[in-house]
Amino acid sequence: MRTIIFLGLLCTMMAALMTSQLDAQTPRTPIQIDPSNDGVAHDPVITMDGGNIFAAWVDTRNLCEGIYLTRSTDNGKTFSAEIRLDTDILCFPKSLEGNHGRSLIVDGLNVYIYWYDQRNAANDDVYFAYSHDGGSTFTEVRIDDSGLPGEYDTQEVRMAANGLDVVIAMRVTDVLGGGDDALYASWSNDGGMTFSAATHIGHGIPGDDDVDGIAIDGFGSMAYVVFVDNNNGTDDVYGVSVDSSGTIGSIQRIATDAVAAGNVESDPAVVMTSAADIHVTWQEERISANEELYYNRSTDGGVTFQASEMQIGQYTPGTDDVDWHTMTGDGSTVLVTWRDDRNGPTSSAIWVAGSFDGGVTWSPDINVSAAAPLPPSIPKITMQGPIAAVNWSDVNTPDESRVAWSRDGGVSFNAAIDVSNSAADVDQTEVAVDTLYNSCHVIYLDDVLGVNNVYTNAFRSANLTLVGDLVSGHPHQFHIEGCVVGESGSPALFQCVLANNVGSFPIPGDGRDVGLPYDTLFKQSLRYGSLLSGAVAIDGSGNTPTFPLQITPGTYYSVGIVRLPGGNFGSITDPIQMVVTP
């Protein structure tokens, strides 16, 4: 019988040093998720819900451009064979929107996706596919844009969905022949099986004003559409509510500066954290040709907005230039990320600011790309509960997909890590997070095989490491870090379990997979609770006692599990391999 004595966090001196440091996550090994693709891929997108991950992209396999999708039901360890979603047998050009457009949404068993499609003409039509069985089967429909198939060019699409309620907003080009884009919406309350006719929701009649940028978010059956148009003579930012029953609210001007005082850029963002709370950001040139970042909010569902907006960021307005902002939120937390050049035009960095009181006050900026290669490109941000992630690719050669991670809802972020781990060039990176395992999943293009293929990689917030020489009889301990806020600073403990291989074992009464088989070694490790467990500190880290490792030389695996008060379980780490030598 093997006697197991194992470790949990850092030795005393190392733990003291770690107290002032932020957590570091360990990415898994990247997975190619389009192995059947003999062509070139583009426009990857990823989303997840309840541990289930869905990824979609466009590729040119068999010399035919199509929309493909795969899913994972084991938190990204394996993915299903790709399935094609479109029915275009003539293979005309197609494109997908990135995560900022929410072109792929999963809500339980409901999966929704839209894409741009030129099967009817050189103009882009909008096609949509839905699944109500968790992605096993899909049905494709064309979304009405007020014209015949292929008649108008749909320049920009955004989607919001919850349950069976779906709202799609569209910027459609040259509806009345004057060259101006118009704003339309179409909605469904049966999960996409039927949609309303396209309804104009902008100012005046279609084509009166030129719409340049749109954003949408939803809560329940309601969605809020933010758009930029020149109704006041120069580009300005507006909003209007739409719900899945077809009720359209009145248009509100969201900026509160003097009419036509500045020029709003065509990339607004909106987040709904409740049916009443709507948060809007936009970039605007008020002082010079350099943009500033502004924020305003509504607490009554978009009926009114605050009397004055506020500038987000501690750069110098009019001198420093802001680019590529995005926003996310959950509950009373709103996070915004952007790139600016306050450190010099060749030293642009990615920053994050957060509000933890529903947008009333904002935290000082955090430079999340400080330790990463520069300059970084377009940042994306997402959050759920206590976890948040900022993702971007740098523009060095080769490029990398990088993530800065927060375990405390955006209050602090760890140093950015490379999740692509490739010697080749990485592009078009997108990110998703989920609180089932407190995990982050990234999708990107990688040309390591000569052309762009689709890859994904992941990590979990909680990370287990072994401190000491892996020599039988030598002193060791386990170290855990990255336990999310709510699991730390309370009477939470983490416990290590061991097994001879990786495998599967659902925690009784919890259902989540430990990632190890319930073998003899697993059972034995449970008997050494005090030696294989430790308290979780306020910074989300902890250590087991240090003691001689009495175990037969060989290869083993270990997982750390947080045990919460009341008998519940928190974070589960990925398994780590341990090769013990004589």
N, C-alpha and C positions, 0 to 999 in steps of 0.2 A: 504494500500500500504506500502511495506517495504521500509524503508530508509536505504541505504547501505553506510557505511563509512568504508573503508578497507585499508589495508596496503600493502606495496611493498617491503621494504628491512629491514635493521636493524635500530634501533634507532641511534642517532648521535654518542654516545660513542661506541656502538658495531660496527658501520660502520668504525670508526677510527681504531679499533682493527683489523678489517677484511682486511684493506688495505694491510697489509703486509703478509696476508695469502693467500694460494692458494685455489681454489674452491673445494667444496665437493659435490659430486653427491649422489643422493638417489636412490638405486636400487629398482626396482619393486619387486613383489612377484614371485619367481621361478615358472615355468610352466613345468610339465611333458609332453613331446611331443611324447612319445611312449606308450600311455595308452592301446593300443591293444596288447602290447608285454607281453606274459606270460613267456618269456625266459630271456636271459641275453644279454645286449647290449654292443657293443664296437666300437671303432673308430669313434666317432662323428666328424662332420665337418660342418661349417656354412659359409654362404656368403650372401651378400645382395647388392641390386642395386635399387636406386630410392625408398627406403622405403619398398621394397618387400624383404622378408627374406626367404632363403631356407636352410634347415638343412637335413643332411643325416647321416646314421649310418648303422652298421651291427647288426642284432640281431638273436636270435635262437627261435623265437616264433614257436609254433607248432612243436618243435624239428627239425626245418628246418632253416639252416643259410641262410639269404638273405639280400639284400641291400634295405633299406627303405628310403623314403624321405617325408618330409612335408614342407609346405610353409605358410607364413603369408603375407597377403596383407594389414594389418592394423598396420604396424610397430611393430609387435611382441606382440600385445595384445591377439590375438587368432591365432591358427594354424589349418590347414586343417587335415583331416584324413590321416594317413600314407598310402602311396602307395608303392608297391614293384616294383623295377626296373629290377631285373635280372629275367631270365626265366629258371633258373636251377632247375628243378623239383626234382633232386636227392640231392640237398642241400649240396653240397661240401663246404669246407671252403673258406671264402672270407675275404678280409680286405680292408679298405679304408686308404688313406693317409691323414695326417693332413693338416691344412691350408698352411703350409710351402710348400707342394707339389702342392697346388692349385688344388686339386682333384675335387673340385666343383666350377664352374665358372658360373656366371649369367651376361648376357649383354642384357638388355632389355627383349625381349621375348625369347631369346636364353639361354638355360640352358644346361650345359655340365658337365658330371661326369665320372670319370674312377675308376676302382677298380681292385684288384688282385683276381684271381678266379682259383680254382683247379678242376673245373668240368671235365677237360680233362685228368688230371694226377695229381701226387703229385707235379708237377711243377706248378708255378704260370703263368697263361696267363693274358693278360690285356684285360678287357672288358670295353666298353664305351657306354654310353647312352646319347641321345640328345633329347631335346624338342625345338620346334620352336613356341610353343603357351603358353609360360610363365609357363611351368610345368604341364599343364593339361594332356598331353600325352607324352610318351617317347618311343623311339625305341632303341634297344640294338644291338651292333655290337661287334665283336672281332677285336682287333687291331693286325695287322700282326707284328710278332717279328722276321721274317726271317726263321722261322721253321714251322713245322706242329703243329696243336693244341696239347699242352702238351709236345712238344718235348724239348723245352728249358725253363729254369726257369728265369723269368723276376724279377730281384731283386729290381729295383728301377725305378719309372716312375715319370715324371714331365710334366705338361701341361701348355700351353699358348693359349689364345683364345681372339679374338676380332671380334664382328659381326659374319660373317660366316667363318672366318679364324681360324683354329685350328691346332696347332703343338704339337705333343707328342714326348718327348724324353724318351728313354728306356735304362737301363743297363741290358744286357742280358747275362746270365751265360753260359760259357762252349760251345760256339757256334762251335768251331773246336775241342773240346774234350781235350783241353790242360788245362782246369781249369780256364782260364782267362776270365773276363767279357768284353764284347764289347759294344760300344755305337751306338745306332740306333735312327733314327727319322722317323716318319710317319706324313703326313700332309693332311689336307682337306681344300678346299675352298668352300664347299657347306654345311657348318654347321654340318659336321660329317656324312652325308649320305653316302659318299664314302671317303676312305682314300687311300693314296698311299701305295705301298709295302714298307716294312721296308727298309730303306737305311742306310748303315753304314756311320757315319759322324766322326769317330775317326781317330786316326793315323793308317797308313799302311793298313793292312787287318784285318778283325775281329779276335781277339785273339792275335794279335801281342803284345799288351800292355794291362795290367790289369786295367780296369776302376773301380774306387772305389767310386766315389760320383758324382752326377750331380745336376744341378739347371737350371731353365729356367725362362725367363720372355719375354713378348712380347709387341710390340707397333704397332698398325695397323696390316698389314699382315706379319710383320717381327717378328721373335723370335731370342733370343740369348741364346745359350746353353753353360753353364760353366761345366767343368768336371775335375776330378782329375785322372791322370794315371801315370804310371812309365816309360814313353817313354824315360826319361833322366836318368834312372837307379834308381831313387827314386821318390816318389810321388810328382807331381808338378801340377800346376793349368793352365788350358787352356780354350779357348773359340772358338766358331764357330757360325756363323749366319746361320739361316734356315728360309725360308719364305714359305708361303702356296702355292706358285707356284712351289716349288721344287728347288729353287736356293739355293745353299750351298756355303758359303764363305770359305775362307782359315782359317786354324787353327792358332790361335795366342797364344803364351805363355804370360800369364798375370803377373806372378811374375817376378820381375826384378833382384832378387839376383843371385848370381852365380849358374849355373846349378848344380843340385844335392847338393846344399848347405844346404838345410833344408828338412824337411819331412812334406808335406801338409796333413792335416786331411781331412777326406772324407765327409765334410759338407760345401761346398762352397755356396754362395748366390749371386744372381744377381737381379738387378732392372733396368728396362729401363724407363727413365722419358721422353724420346722422341725417335724418330727413330734414332737420332744421339748419344744420351747420354746414356751410359751404365755404370753401377756401379757394381763392383764386390768386395766381401769380402771373406776372407778365414782364417782359423786358421793354424798355421804352427809352428813346433818345430825347431827354428833356433839356440837357445842358449843352451837349455836343453830339458828335456822331458816334460817341461811345455810349453803349446802353447801360442803364441802371436796372435793378431788379426790384419790382414793387409787389405788394401784397394787400389784398382786402378780403373781408369776410362778411358773410351774412349769417344771422342767427335765426332767421324766420323763413328758411326755405327759398331764399332768392327774391323775396318780395322787396326787401331793401338791403342795402349794404352800408357799412360804416361810413360816417361822414368824411373821413379822410383815410387814405391808404398809407402804408408805411414802406419805407425802403428796407429791403432785406440785404444784409451784408455790410461789412465794415471797411470796404474799399472806398476810394475817393471818387464821388460822383463826378462825371464829366471828364475825369482824367483816366481812370482805370476802366477797362472794357469788360463787360459781362457777356458770357455766351452760354448757350446750351443748358438752360435750367430745366429741372424736372422736380416733381413734388409727390409726396406720399403722406398718408396719415392713418391713424387708428385711434379711436376714442378721443381723448383730449390732446393727443400728440399730432403735430404736423411737422414734417421734415422737408426741407428744400435743399437741393444740391445744384451747383453751377460751377462753371470755370471762369476765373478772371485773371487779369495780368497785373495785379497790384505789386507783384514781386519783379516785374519787368516783362517786356514782350516776349522774351525767350525763356521765361521761367513761370509760365502759367501754371496754376494749380487748381485742384478741385476742392471746393469748400462745401461744408454743410452747416446750416443753421436750423435750430429746432425751437418750436413752441410747445410747451407742456401744459398750457392752460387754455387750449382752444384758439390760439392765435392772438391772445391779448399781449403777451410779452414774448421776446425772442432771445435765445441764448447767444453768446458770442460765437463767431465763426470757428469752425474746426477745419484745419487743412488736412484732409484725409489722404492726399496724394504726396505728402511731404517726403516720405521715404521711398517713393516709387520713381522709376525712370520718367523723365519729362521730355517733351510736354505730353500731358494726357489728352485723350479725345473725349467724345461725348459721354458724360456720366449718366447713369440710370440709378434710381433709388427706389427701394421697396421696403415695406415693413409689415409685420404682423405681430401683435402683442409686444413682447419685450425685445424682439429681434429686428434688426434693420441691416440692410446691405447696400453699399454703393459700389457699382460696377462700371468699369471703363476699360478701353484698350489704350495703351500708350502708342505713340507714333514713332517709336524707334524701329530699328530693323534687327531682328524680327520683332513684330508686335506681340504683346501678351494680353491676356484677359486678367484683370486685377480686381480684387474685392477688398474693400474696407468694411469691417464687421463690427456691429454693436450688439452687446448682450443686455443692454440696459435701456432699450427703447430710444436710442439716438442721443443719449446724454454724453456718451464717450464712444470712440471708435478705436479699434486696434490698428496697428500698422498694416498697410495694404499688402496682400499676398498674391502671388501669381498662381492662378488656379488652372491655367492651360498647360503649363509644364511642357512646352514644345520648342524645338529648335527651329521650327518653321514659322511662317507668318500667320498671325491670328487676327481675324476681323469680325465685325458685326456681332459683338458680344451682347447678350441679354441675360437677365437674372430673375430668379424667383425665390421666395422663402416660404417656410411653413413651420408652424409651431408644434406639429405632432412629434417630430424628432428635433425641433429647433435647428433646422437644417437650411442650407443655402445651395441652390443648384444653378449652374451657369451653362448656357449654350453659346456656341461660337463656331465660326468657320476656321478651318486649319488646312493649309495646303501642304502638309507634311508628305502626302502621297503624290504630290505633283500638281494637283488641282484642289479647289476648295471642296472639302467634305464637312459634314456636320458632326461636331463632338459635344459632349457634355461632361461636366465634372461637378463634384459636390464636396461639402464638408459639413460637419456638425459643430454647433457652438461649443459643446463640452468636448474636451480633448484629453485623452489619457496618455501618460508617458511613464516610463520606467526609469528610475534613477539609480545608478550603480552599475557595476560590471555584471553582465549576465553570465556569471560563473557560479556553479553550484557551491553553496556554502558561504558565499560572499554576502555582505550586507546590501540590502536593496529596500526600496520603498516605491509605492505608486504615487504619482502626482496627477491631480485633475485640475483643469482650469477651464474657464469659459462657461461655467454653470450660469444660467440666466438669472437676472434679478428676480427675486421672489423665491429662489432656491438657495440664496446665500444670506448670511447674516441672521438666519433663523435656526431653529434646532435641526437643520437638515444635515444628513450624513450621506456620504457616497460609499458604495460598497463595490469591491472588485470581485468578479467571478472569472474562473479559468475553464478552459476546455482544450481538448487535443486538436480540434479543428474548428474552422468556421462552420456555421450551420444555421439552424432556425429553432427558436424556442419562444413562444409568446408568453409574456408575463401573465400569470394567472390573475384574473380580475381586471387586468389593464389592457391586454390584447396586443401591445406593441412587441415587436420582435427584438430579442436580445442580440441576435446575430451569431449566437453560439449554440451548439447542440447540447441538450440536457444529458450529458454523458457522465461517466463515473467521476471524472476530474471536476466537472461542474458541481456535482453534489458534494464532493469532498471540500471544495473551496468554500462552500456555504457554511461549513463547520468552523471556519476560522474567521468568524465575523469581526472580532476585535482587531485582529492583525491585518485584515484586508479591508478595513473601513476607516474613515476619518471624517471630521467635521468640515463643512463647507463654509469658508470665511466670507466676509462681506464682499470681497473682490471676486467671488465666484471660483476660488481655488481651494484646494485642500490636499492633505497628505495622509497616507497611512503611516503607522509606526515603521521605524527602520529595524530590520532584524536579518539574521543570516538566511539566505535563500536555500532551503533544504528541499531540493527537487531533482529528480533524475535528469541528466542531460537529455536534451531533445528540443523539439519545436512545439510551442504552445501558443495559445491565444487568450487574450484577456479583454474584458469590457468593464467599464465603470458605470454604475447605475446610481442615480440620486434617489435616496429614500426620504420622503417628506413626512412631516408630522401627520398623524392620523392613518398611517399605513399606506398612503399613496406614493406614487413614483414620479420622479421628474425626468431630467435629462438622461439620455442613454448615449454613451460614446460609441463611435465605430470601434470594431475589434482592432487590437494591435497584436502584431506577431512578436513572440519572444523566443529566441534561439538560445537555449541555455547550454553552456559548454562545461566540460569537467573541470 
